Amino acid sequence: MRPGSRREVLLCAVLVLIALGWIVTGLRADSGELHEVPVVLVGPDVVTAPLVKQVNAVPGRPFTAGGVDDPAEAAELLESGDVVAALHLDLSGTRDELRITAAHRPELAREIHAEVARIETSRGRTVALAPTDDRHEERSWARITFATALAGFLLVCVVSLVWGPLARTLPRLLARLTALAALAVGAGIWGWFLAAPEPAGERMLVASVLAATVVAAGALTFACEVIGGLPGLLFAAAVIVAGPAPLVLAGDRLLLTEPWATGSRWTIAGAGESLLWAVDARTGIAQPVVTIMGSALLGLVVLVATRWLVRGLVAPDGEPVSVSGWRRTLGLVLVSATCVTVLATALTSALHAETVPRPLASLASTTQCVPSGPVEDVDDLNRITRLRAEPALQGGDVGVSAHLSDGRSIWMFGDTLRDEKFSGAGFVRNSMLLVEPDCLQVVLPESGGAIIPDRDDGVGYWPMSVTTLDKPGYALVVVAAQRVRTTDSEDAFGFEALGPAIAQFVVPDGGVPQLIAVTDIGADDADTRRPMWGAAAAVSGEWLYLYGTAREPDPPLGTGFALHVARVAPDHVADPDRWTYWDGTAWTKRAGSSSELIPAADGVSQTLSVFERDGRWYAFSKSDEFLGDDLVFWTSSSPTGPFRAQPPVGTLPSGVARGELRYMPLAHPDILEEPGSVVVSYSRNSTDLGAALRNPLLYRPTFIRVLLPRH
């Protein structure tokens, strides 16, 4: 192929377009935004596990997050370079601490701090940046290694202008190698002074890396020129100069999208930058070493052996292969491989794009305090239920409760009516009430909707039980709920339950509960034979016991639900793979093997209470579900039963014939505790939906005290 021929010009044009395309699209990829930066959240697993999922679901994937509960382990991850930053969660307050490894680029550190601060602000929290060693603040290794690689490339261009593309004599070959070695020594000396005042070992590493990038870039350029002539020289320019250009402009590959982030790592300048940062980050050095050494060795071998290779190769007919034929064959191969690689990488990156789920909005606040007066007995509880001062909670059912270590209590209600003057939704599937001495406050999410938000498809959550786990400076509140879909908005019974869910809240001492995660347990399925886990819950020792209720579809009139039990370490409640189920003799991983603690015949309501008092376990419910009358305790010596029904302690007719609904009796063993008895509540409603809307007092719990069985 003659210099200046149409084919050579076409090859040159293709190479120039590829290089320009890589740089221009790389500039667009350098949006100044983070892309999959490895970080770790430091805190209790029960808190970090759901937060990790949410961080990884943030649109644009700025972070790839993990979680650990040991600060020492987080420090090791930072030291080893496995993560770039660690966010230490202070759940007793609202200010977290961000630690960024000192061995990282200042551009990246600034972006990480800004992005973390933005996410924290959206949750009503702040972040403090821990002091770091900033000795690298004024250095940009990407630009430095790019300069030395560029120097090696330009040296070859000068030599080619003076002596031509081939070393036709041994002195010419030695002269080329000497010039390259001299430039490498100069780069090494520059690196030695540049790394001052670091220890001698680190300065020597910097000097060696900069010298190696000169040799690798120069040798590779020599080889490309020998093999491809002018197109080969342009190919070298594309690889050595255009390849790392997006990285140089961005300052860090974690500020680039794919394929530029990965592609830049395999360039000589990018590999040199990785080696220099590995001094502090202690990351793997195999890939950058292979890139630099491989480029240098390939180039030197081709440079030294050029004349021997050209003379030794023969065509099939025995004639020597011409230099132009040799150039043409390998040049076309190199160009084709480059084009295919670039196109394949771009296509793979496009196909790899994924849709991320909507992150939870958990920023919540409380309404103005409604004075409740002293609460000394059941009459006071019922007096409170008649207060109408808070428009955010005018009526609701269920009313499960738990005590917080800071002296307050937390209540969860089901379908909640709000005053028409309320600025948010007038009806929500659930709500939360925070009760402290002489003060009632409704907890409202930022959206003004349900405290456990509905799914995008309209499925809502009815609370069934609530438990608290005391932690230093805060409490973790676990709400077991059932997923509910409306089937007939005009019918009080026009709904179907699709399965259980776990909602987790963090409550700082004296602070506002914040939702951190909602996890659906199992697929949507209205089959009542599948236990509704969390219909009751209790913490005992190191275990959280989740009771489930189930029965056959379309049972005989008046049939109750059977009771089953599962258990899990409280910190792993949102991971059903960690649950085990009581099969009558032992705990098993198979949910389908769970045995009945109470049979469906004369069984419990769909939602009930199970608690322990003085070493004895009690299940409290209305016998035979909604249409039954008797309030019954089932007792056992252990959380796994067997539970035996005791004589009724009261009656609770449903009142359907009179247009009344009285249902879902629940025990509150932590409220107004007295020996030998327990406070219980039951929900009230009307078969006339309009009646409750006109008078929300008809749609509020009523409290009574009942005696505990003596045996």
N, C-alpha and C positions, 0 to 999 in steps of 0.2 A: 504494500500500500504506500504510494508515494506521498511524501509530506505535502500537505495542502490539497490532497485529493478530496473529491466530494464525500467519499466514505469516511475519511478521517475527520473532515469538518463536521459531518453528521454525528459521529461519535462524540466529538468535543461538545457539540451543542447539547446532546443528550446528557452528558455529564454535568455541564453547567446548569441545565434546568433541574436536574436532580439535586444538586448542591443548593441552588437557590430555593427550590421547593422545601428542602429540609430546614433551611434557616428561616424562611418566611413563616412556614407553619409552626416551627419551633417558637418563634416570637409570639404567635397567637397562643401557643401552649403555655408560655410564661405569663400567666395571668396574675402572678403575685399571690396566688392562693395555694394552700397546702394540698398535697395529694398523698394520701395513705401514709402519713407519718406515724411510725410505730411509737405508741405511748402506753403507759400502764397506769391504771387507777389503783390507789392504795387505800384499802379500807376493808371492813368486814365483807366476806364473800356474798352474804345475803343482800348487801347493798350494791357492791360493785358488779355482780353478775348481770342484773338487769340494766344497770347504767352502761356497761360495756356494749350490750346489744343496741342500746339507743345511740351511743356515740358512733358505733359502726354503721348505723342507719342514717346518719346525717347526710342530706343530699350533697353530692360532690365528693364524698368520702375523704374529708380532710385528714382523718385519723384512722389507723387500724389499732384498736385498743384491746388490751388485756387487763386482767385484774389480779392483784395479790393482796393478801392481808398482812404481810410482814414487811415493815419498812426496810429491814436489812436486805430482804430479797429484792426489793425495788432498787436499792442502792447498787446491788450487784448487777442488775440488768442495765442500769445506767453506765456502770463502770465498764462492762463488757461490750457496750455498744449495741446490745440487742434492742434497746429502746432509746429514743432521743429525749423523751421527757417523762416525768412521773408526777402525777397529780395526787397529793396527799389530802384525803377528804377529812375535814374536821366536822363531824356530824353533831357535835355539841354546840356548834355555832354556825355562822354563815360565811366564814372566810376560810378558803382552802389555800394550800401552798403548792406552787408549781416549781419543780426542779428540772432544769434543762442541763444536759451534759455540757461540760465546758469545752469538750472537743467537738464542737459543731459550729456551723457557719453563722455569723451574726445575723444575716438576712433571715435564715430559718428560725432562729431563736425569737426574733421580733415577731414574725408571723405566728408562731406557736402561741406566744404570750397573748397576742391580740385575739386570736381565734378562741382560745380557752376563756379569756375574759368575756368575749361576746356570749359564749354558751352559758357561762356562769351567771352573767347578768340576766339572761332570759329566765333563769330559775331563782332569781332573787338572792344570788350569792355573789361573792367577790373572790378574787384570787390575788395572792401575794407571790411575787417572784422571789425565790430564794437566791441569795448571793451566789455567784459562780466565779470561777477563775476566768477572767476575760483577757488573758494574754494574747489570744488570737484575734482580738477584735479588729485590728487594723489589717489583717492579712486575708487575702482572698486566694486560696490555693488554686482554685480553678483558673483564675486569670494568670497566675504565676506559671503553672504547668503548661497552659496554653501558649504563653510567651516562649518558653523553651522549645516546645514542639514546633512552633512556627519558625523559630530560629533554625532548627534543623532542616525544615522544609526549604526555607529561603537559601540556605547554604547550597543545597543541591541545585537550585535554580541558577545561582551564580556560577557554580562549577560547570554546569551544562553549557552556559553561555561562553565560558572561556575555553573548555576542552572538548565539548561535545558530549553526547549521551553515552558513549561506550569507552571503557578503559582499554584502549587497543594495545597498550604496552604495560609492562610491569611497573615502571616508574609512575605512569599515570594512575594506575590502581593504588599504589602506595600513597601518592599525593592526595587522592580522594579520601583515603582512610585517615591520613594524617590531619587533614583539614577538619574532618568530622570529629576526630579525637580531641583536637585543640579546642573546638567549640564546646565539646562536652566538659572538658576541664574548666573552661571559663564559666559554664553554667553551674558546675559544682562549687567553684569558689564563691560565686554569687549566692548560692544556696547556703553555704557555710556562714557567711556574714548576715544573710537574711534571717537565719534562725537564732541569732544571738538575742538574748543571753541564755538560751536553753542549755541543758547539759550537752557535753561533747557527743554522746551517743546519738542524741536526737538531731544535733546539727549535722553529724555525719550522714544520718539517714536522709535528711533533707537534701544535702549535697548530692548524695548518690542517686536519689530519685530524679532530681533535675538533670543530672548528667545522663541518666538512662533515657529520659524522654527525648533529649537531643539525639542520642545515638539511634533510638528506635525510629524517630520521625525521619532522620536523615537517611538511614539505611533503607527504610521502607520506600522512601521517595526515590532513591537510587534504583531500587529493584523495579518499581513501577515504570520509571522512565526507560530503563533498559528493555523491559518487556513490551511496553506499549507506546513508547515514543511520546508525542504530545498528548494523545488521549490518556496514556498512563500517568503523565505528570498531572493532568487534570483530575484523574482518579485519586491520586495521592492527595491533591488539594481538597477534594471532597471529603476524604476520610480524615485527614489530619487537621484541616482548618475548618471546613464547614460542619463536620460531625460534632465537635464539642461547642460550637458557637451558641446554641440555645442554653447550654449549661453555664457558659461564661456570663451570658447576659442575665440569667436568672439568679446565679449565685449559689444554687443548691439544686440537686436533681429532685429533691422532695417538693420543690416548687414547680416542677414540670409534670405534665401529663404524659401518659404513654403514647407512642413508643419512644419519645425523646428522653424520658428518664432512664430507661434501660439502655437505649442506644448510646447515650453519652458515656455510660460506664465502660463501654467496650472500645472507646477511642483512646488514643495514647494519652492525651491531656486528661481525660476523665479518669483513666486508670492511675495516672500519677497523682491526681488530686485525692483519689481514694486511699492511696498508700500514705500520703502525708497526713490525712485526717486519722488514719488508723494508728498513728503514733499515740494518740490520746484515747481514741474510742476503743482500741484493741479489737477491732472488727477483723473478719477474715481477710487475708491478703492474697489468697491463691489466685483469684480471678484477675486482679490488676497486675500481679507479677507475670502471669501467663500472657496477658495482653502485651505488656511492654517487652518482656524477654522474647516472646514469640515474634513480635514485629521486628525486633533488632536482629535476631538470628536469621529469620527469613530473608531480610534485606541484605545482610552481609553474605549469606550463602549465595544468593543470586548474583550479587555484585562481584564476588570473587570468581564464581564459576561460569560467568556469562560466556566468555569466549570458548571454554571447553564444551559447554552445553550446545552452543550453536554449531561448533565443528563436529560434534559427535552424533548429532541427530541426523537420520537419513529417512527419506521417503520410502514407500513400499517398492518403488522401482529401482532403489539403490542410489538415487541421486541425493546429494546433500540438501538439507532443508535450508532455504534462504532465510536471511535475517528478517526480511519483510514478511515472509510466510509465518515465521515464528512469532513475530510481533502481532500479526493479524489474528492468529488462532487464539493465543492467550489473551490478547486484548478484548476480543469478542466474548470470551468466557468470563473475564472479569466484569465487563460492562453488563452482560446478561445476568450474572449472579447478583450484582448490585441492584439492578432494577427489580429483579424478582424478590430479593430480600426486603427492599423498601416497601414494595407493594404488599407483600405478604404480612409484614409487620403492621402496616397501617390497617389492612383488612382485619387482622386478628384483633387489634385494639378496638376497632369499631364494633365488631361482633361481641367483644367482651363487655361492652357497656351494659350495665344492669340497672334495674329499677329498684330503688330503696324504699322501704315502708315509711310511713309518716311517723316522725318521732313524737313522743308524748309531751304535751305541755303540762308541766306540773307546778307552775308557780301559783300558789294559793294564798289567800288572805282570809281574815275573819271579819265578820260584820261587827257592828257596834254592840257592845255588851248590853244584854237585857238583864236588869237586876231580877234575881229569882227569890231573894230572901233566904232565910235559913232553911235547911232541909234536914229534919230530925226524925221524920217518920213517913209512912206510906201516904198519909194524907197530904203531906207537903209535896210529895212526888206528883200526886194527882192535881194539886193546885198548880204546879208548874205547867202541867200539860194543858191547862186552860188559858195560859198566857197567849196573847195574840199580837204582841208588840213587834215581832220580827217577820217582815214580809217575805223573807227568803225561805221560811219553813212554816207554812200555815197548817199543813196536815201531812201525815205519813204513817206507814205501817212498819212492821218488823220491830225495829227498836232494839238491836243487839248492842251490848255495851262491854267495855273493858276499862280497867283501872290503869292509870299511868303512874309511874314512879314519882312524878313531881306533884302528886296530890290531885291532879285533874282526872277526869274520865272522858272517854270518847264514845260517842253513840253513832250508830249507822242506821239509817232509815231506808225503806224501800220507796216505791212510787210516792213522790213528794209533790204536794200542791203548794203553789206560791201565790202571793197576793197579786192582783192585777196591776198594782202599782210598781211591782218589781221590774227592774230594767232588763233582766235576763229572761231565760226560758220560764214559762209559767208552769210547766210540768216536767219533772225529770225522774229518771228511773231510780236514783239514789241520792242521798244527801248525808252530810256529816255535821254533828253537833258537838261542840267542845264545852264541857261543863266544869266550872271551877267554883269555889265557894262564892255564892251570891252573884253568879254571872253565867249567862248562857250566850254562846257565840256560834253562829253558823259558819262553817268553813266553806269558802267559795273558791272554785278554780278561777283562773284568769278569764276563761271563756264565759263564766257565769252559768254554765250548764251543770250537769251531774258531776259529782266529785270523782266518780269513776266514769270516765266519758264513754258514751256509746261508740260502738264500732262504726266504720264508714258505711256499712250496710244496714244500719239502724238497729242492730241487736244491742240491747242494753243489759245492765247488770243489777240483779237484786241481791243485796247482802244477806248472808245467812248466819255467819258467825264472825267474831272478831277476837283476836288474841294479841297480847303485847309481849315483847321481849325486851327486857331492860338491858341497856348498854351504857357505858360510861358517857354521861352527858346527853343522852338521847334515848328514845325508845323506837323500836321497830314494830310497827302495827301491821298485822297480817289480817286482811279481810277476805274470807272465803265468800264467793258470790256465785250465783247461777246465771248463766246467759239466757236471756229471755227475748223471744220474738213475738210481736203482736200479730194475732191472726184475725181478730175482729175488734175494732176500736169501740164498737157499740155494746160489747158484751163484757161484763166484769170478769168472766172466765175465758175471754178470747185471747189466750196466749199459749205458748208452748215453751217449755224449758229445754235448752239444747245442750246443757252440760255445765260443769263447774269451771270456775276461774279463780285465780289468786291475785289480789291487789295488795301491793306493799307500799306503806307510807313510812317516812322518817319523821319523827316528832322530836325536835330539840327540846330540852328541858325548858319549859316556859314559852316555847315557840309554837309556830303554826305547822300543822301537819302538811307534808309535801309528798305527793304521789311520785313514786320512782318507777313503778312498773305494774303492768297488768298482763297476766299470762293466762291464756285459755288452756285448760287441761283437756286434751282430747279433741277430736273433731266434733262439729255440730251434729247432734243426734238426739232426737226427741224420744228415743226408746227409754221408757221408765225402768226397764230391767237393768240398765247400767246405773250403778250407784251414783248419786249426786254427792260427791265427796265435799266435805266442808259444811254439810247441813248442821253439824255441830263440831266444835273443836275445843281442845283442852291441852295445856302444856303441863307436862309432869316430868321432872328430872331433865334428862337430855333430849326428850322426844316431844314432838308436837303430834298429837293424835287427831286425825281427821276422820270424822264419822260420816258415813254415806248412807243415804236412804234409797231404797229401790222396791219395786213391786211389778207384778205382771201387768201388761196393758189391759185396759177395760176390766178391772177387777169387780167382783161383786160389790154392791152398794154397801158402804160403811167399812170397807177393808182399809187397814192402815198400810204403813210402809215397813219393810224389814230394815234392820239396822246392821251395818257393816263397819269395819274400822281399818284404817291405814295409819301408818306412822312414818315420820321423816325427821331428820335433824332440822331444827327450825331454820338454820341458815340456808338450807337447800329446799325450802318448801316450794319454790317456783320451778323446781326441776323434777317432774314426775318420774324420771328414770331413777331417782334416789328413793322413791317411795317403796315401802313394803306393805304387805297385806296379811291380815290374820286369817289363816285357813282353818282354824279350830284347834290346831295343835302347835303351829309354829308360824313364823313370819316368812312370806314368800314374795318373790318379785312378780308373780302372776296375779294381776288384778281379778281375772276371772275365777280364781280359786278362793276368793274371800268368802268366809262363812257368815251365816246369819247369827248375830248376837241376840236379836229379838226378831221373831217371825212376823210376817205381814199380818197374819190373823190376830186381831186385837192389837195391832201394831201401832207404831208411833206416827206422828205427823211428818210431813215432808221436811219441815225445818223444826228443830228441837234444841234442847240444851243438854250437855253432858258436862259434869263437873265433879271434882273430888272435894270431900269435906271430912276431915279427921280420919283419913285412911280409908274411907268408904266412897265408892263411886255411885253417882246418881245420874240416870237419864230421865229427864222431865219432859212430858209432852201431853197432848190431848190424845187419848186412846181412839183408834180408828179414824184418824185424820179429821177432816173438816166436819163431817156429819156426826162424829161422836160427841159425847157429852162429858165424859169423865176426865178429870185432871189426875194424871197418874205418875208416880215415880217407879222406875225400874232400878233395882239396886244390884251391886256386885262388889266383890272384894278387889277387882282389878279392872283396868281399862278395857280388857279384852273379854270381859264377861266370865261365865254366863250371867246375863241380867235377868232378874226375876221381877215380875210385876207385883206391886204392893197394892193394898186397898186404895181406892180413890181418895184424894185429899180435898176434893171439891168438884163442882160441875161447871161446865161452860157450854150451855146449849148454843148452837150456831145462830138461832133466831131467824132463819131464812123466812119462815112463815110470816114473821112480823116485819119483814123488810130489813132486818138487821143482819150484820155479819160480825161474828165474834170468833176469832181464830188465832192460830199461831201463839200459844202460850210459851213464854221463854223465861228462864231463870236468870237472876242477876246476883250471884253469890257474893260479889264484892261490894254490893251496895247495902248500907244499913245492916251490916252483918250482925246476927244474933244467934246464940247457940240454939240448936233444935229447930230452926226455921230458916226460910229463905224468901226474899222478895221476888215475885214473878210479875210479868206483865202479859197482857194479851192485846192483840190488835182489834180495832173496831172499824167498821165501814157500813155502807148502806147499799142495798141492791139498786137503789136509785142513784145513778152517778151524779145527777144534778144536785141531789140533796147535799152531798159532801162538798160540792163546789160552792153551794150557797152558804153552808155552815161547816167550815173545816174542823170545828170541834168534834164533829161526828167521826172524824177520820184521824183519831189520835189514840195512842195506847192508854190502857188503864192498868193501875198497879194494885196488887193485893199481896198479902203475906200468907204463906202456907207453911204448915208444919212438915218437917222431914220425918220419914218413916223411922220407927225406933229399931227396926230389925232389917 
